[in-house]
């Protein structure tokens, strides 16, 4: 049942949150959601909460053609061909660049094999595999038996199929580092989710998480992440600080300046029109990702290899459009280290 209240309690911090859109497009055709925003913790969230399990089944079944998810299947296809798979992922996407940078900050080379790492929501398994190829003592945890079976078969027996909350009860203080990329925005109860993860950490252990970054986007943008109910949340840096404070975790946000200097990209802002749904009423894909084109962007890449041309183009685009942003220290992806205090 739809909730049309203008003000409700924030689903994260409990403060008053304001309705920003009463009929935002859902991931499936014919569904709409209310988008609320909380000034206290600077978090946007969607309502109502509905079961998205069948949507995930459709995404996994059609993964290599689903917009936004197709790249995961590309990573899986290419990962075993790479001599340096973690660097391959870091060059491909800011998410993995952030993970790589965070690990370099908190794990010394001589400690790689002794520091025990768990990736939550390991999915197809390519990140855990890449970490092991860098000599990290890493394992993957996922609730999908199909994903875990595929990962174990293709990439090695390093993956566990288990519910996080059950696993945390029997593996208290087992890991030095817990990693989860693009996961927390999917879960309905992020506070209880983080609480379970904190149980898994040894004293002085660290969480490394990534999530779409609301702080990067102007406040007048209502929602610029995956459509509900695939994503329930759009977190800002203040949101993450709020969560960390509840568990006395020390936060450090990753600086993406080096990444954005090397990986030039202007990010479009959606303000005036609603996005189109991905799935139809009969669970068919309404939109499919396009197959990669040969030499795509080759001319632009050559042109932008000239720093002066790149600078002029950037200044021109930023001057003529209020609907683009250039990444710097912060970007569309947020990556944070949250450290547990020693007992």
N, C-alpha and C positions, 0 to 999 in steps of 0.2 A: 504493500500500500504506500502510495506517495505521501511524502511529508511536505506540506506547503508552508510551514512556519517560517517567518522571517528571521527569527532569532532562536537558536537552540544551543545547548551545551556543546562545547568542543569535544569531539570524540577522542582527542588526545589529552588535553590538559584540564577540561571541565569548565573553562571560562566561556563567556558568551561568544558565540560565533554568528556571523551575519550571512544571510542568503545572498549569493552573488549571481546565481542563474537558476531559474526554476525548471528548466527543461533542456538540459545539456545533452547532446547526443551520446547514446550508449554504444558499446562495442557491437551490439547486435541491432539490426534494423527494427524499428518500432519501440525501442526502449529509450527512456530518457531519465536523467538523474538531476537532483539538486546539488549544486556546488556551494559549499559554505567556506567562509574564511574566518580564521581566528586571529585577532590583533595581538593577543597575548603571546602565543607561541609561533605566530606567523606561519600557520599551516592551513592548506586547503584540503578539503576532503569531500567525498561524494556520498550521497544518500539517495535511496535506501541501500542497505547492504543485502546483496542477493548471492546465491550460490553460483559461482562461475566455473564449476568443475567441468561441465560439458563443453564450455568455450575452450578450456585448456586442452581437452581431448581433441577438438577440431584443430587447434593450433598445432599440436604435436603431430597430428595425422598429415597436415598440409604444410608443415613447418618451413620447407624450402621455398614456398611461394607466398607466405604470409608477410605482408609489409611490416618491417620492424623486427621480425623474427628470423627472416631468411638468412641473415648474416651468421646466426649461430650454427646453422647447418653447413655454411661455407667454411667456418672455422673448423668444424669437426672433419670435414672432407680434406682440409689442407694441413691440419696440425701435425700429422705424422710425417709429412714431407719436409718439415722445417728442421734445420740443424739447431736453431735457437727459437723454439716455439713460443717462449714467454715474450721475447722481443718482437716476434711476429704479431702477437696479440696487442702488445703495447703500441706498435706502429699503426695497427689497424683501428684502434679505438681508445678514446680517452679513459674509459672505464678501466681497462687493463693497464694503461700507462700509470694511472693513479695507484693501482694495486702494486705494480712493480716498484714505484717510487716509495710507497709506504713501507714495503718489506725491506727495501734498502736502508731505510731510516731506523728500523727497529731490530733487524737481524744481521749480526756480523757474519761474514763469510764462513768463519770457523764454527759457527753455531747452526748452520743450515740443517745439518743432519740430525741434530739433537733437539731443536725446537719443533714441537709437534703442532701441525697445522690442520685445521678442519675447515673445509669449504662447505657451507650450508647452501642447499639449493644448487648442487653441482650439475644437475641437468645432464647434458650430453657428455660432460666430463673433461672437456678440453683444457680448462684452466688448471684443475688439479693435476692433470697429465703434464702440462707445461711447467708447473712448479716442481714436480718430481724430476723433470729433465734438468732443472737448475739445482738439483740436489736438496731441495726442500723436502722435509719429511711430512708430506701432505696426504690427506685423505678427503674423500668427498662423501657428503650425506645428502640424500634426496628421498622424498616420500614416494616418488614414482618408481615402482618396481621395473617397469618397462625401460625407463631411462637408466637405472642402475645396472640392469642386465646388459643393456647395449654398451654402456661405458666399460663395464668389467670385461666384456667380450672383446671390445675393440682397442681398449687402452690399458688394460691391466687390472688386476684384482685389488683395487684401491678404493672401492666405492661401497657404501653401506645404504641399504634401504631401511629407513626408520623414521618415525615421527619425531620431530625435534624434542618435544616435551617429554616423551618417554625416554629418549636417548639421554637427555640431560639428567634425569633422575638416577640413571645407572652409570653415568660417566662424569660425575662431579669432579671438577678441577683436574681434568685429563689433558687439556690443551693449552699451549702457550699463546696461540693465535687462532682466532676464528674469523674467517672471511666470508662475506656474502655480497654478491654483486647484483644490483637491480632486483632485490628480493623484498625489502622492507615495505616498499610501496604497494605490494600485493597482499600483505597480510592484514587481517581485520583488526587484530589487537597488537599493535607494535610494542606496547609496554610489556605485556606478558611474554612476547617473543624475545625481547632483549633480556628480560629477567631469566629466561631459560638459558640463553647464551652465556650470560654472566656466570651461571652455575658451572658451565663447562670450562671456564677459564681458571688456570692456576693463578695464585697470587702474582701480581705484576703482569698478568697476561693482557693481551690486547685484542680488541675487535677492529677489523678493517671493513668498512662498508662503503658501498657506492649507491647512489640513488639520483634520479632527476632532481635538479637544483632550482627550486623556486626563486632563490635569492638572485639568480642571474637574470630573471625576467621582470620587466616593469610590473608594478602592482595592479595596473588596470587590466592585465591579462588574466582572464578567469581560470583557464585550465590549459596547460600546454605539456601534457604527458599522455600516456596511453589512456584510451577511453575507459570509463567505468563499465563494468566492475572489474576489469583486468587490473587497473590501478585504482585503489581506494583512496590513495594519499598523494599529495604533492608537497614534499617537505622542503623547508628552507634551512639555512644554517642555524637559525634560532630554534627551529623545531628539533634539530638534532641535539643542540645544546640542552634543551629542556629535557629530552629523554636521558641524556648522559647524566645530568644533574640528579635525576631520581635515583641513580645507582652509584653516585659518587665516582663517576668515570671522568678521567682527564681527557679533554678533547684537543686534537690538533688537526686542522684542515689542510689538505694537500694543496700546494701552490701549483697551478697548472700553467704558469707563465711560459716555462720552457716548452711544454707541449704545444701551446697555441702559436708560439713563434715558429715552430717547425711545421705544424699542421694547420696551415692557414684555412680558416673557414668563417664566413659570415652566416649567422644563424637567423632564420626568418622568425618573425613574431606573428602569431595569428590573433587578430583582434576582432574583426568585424563579421566574420562568417563562421558558422559552425562546421566542424569536420564531418565527413561522411562516415557512416558505420563501416565496419570491416566484414561482418557476417550478416547474411540475409535471415529472414524469418524462418527459413527452412534449413538453416545452418550451412548454407553454401557461402563461398567466398565472394563477396561483392567487389573487392579490390585485391589484386594480386601484385606482388613485387615484380619488377621488370628484370629480365635476365641481364647480366652485365654485358655491356657493349665493348667490342674491341677498340682499343685506343681511346676509350672514353676519357675526355678531359685532357688529352695529350697536348693539344695546342695551348690550352689554358695553363697547363703545368709548365710548359716551356716558357711562356710569356711571363708567368709569375716567378720564374727562377731569376728574373732581373729585379733586384730589390726596389729600384726606383719605380718601375712599372707597378709592382705589387702595392707600394705605398700610395701611389696616385689613385689606383683603382679602389683601394680601401677607403681613402678619404672621400672619393666621389660617391661611392655607395652609401656611406654613412651620412653624407651631406644631403643627398636627395631623398633618402627614405628614412622614416622613423620606425620602420618595421624590420630592421636588421640590427643585430648586435654582434660585436667582435669579442671573442673570448680573450681573456688575459689571465690575471691571477685566479679568477673564478671563471667558470664556464657552465654549460648546460648540464654537466655532470658534477655531482658533489662526491668527494671522497674524503673520508675522515678516519683517523686513528682514535679509538677510545680505549684508554688504558685503565685497568683495574688496579686499585691500591693494594699493596701488600698487607696482609693481616698482621 
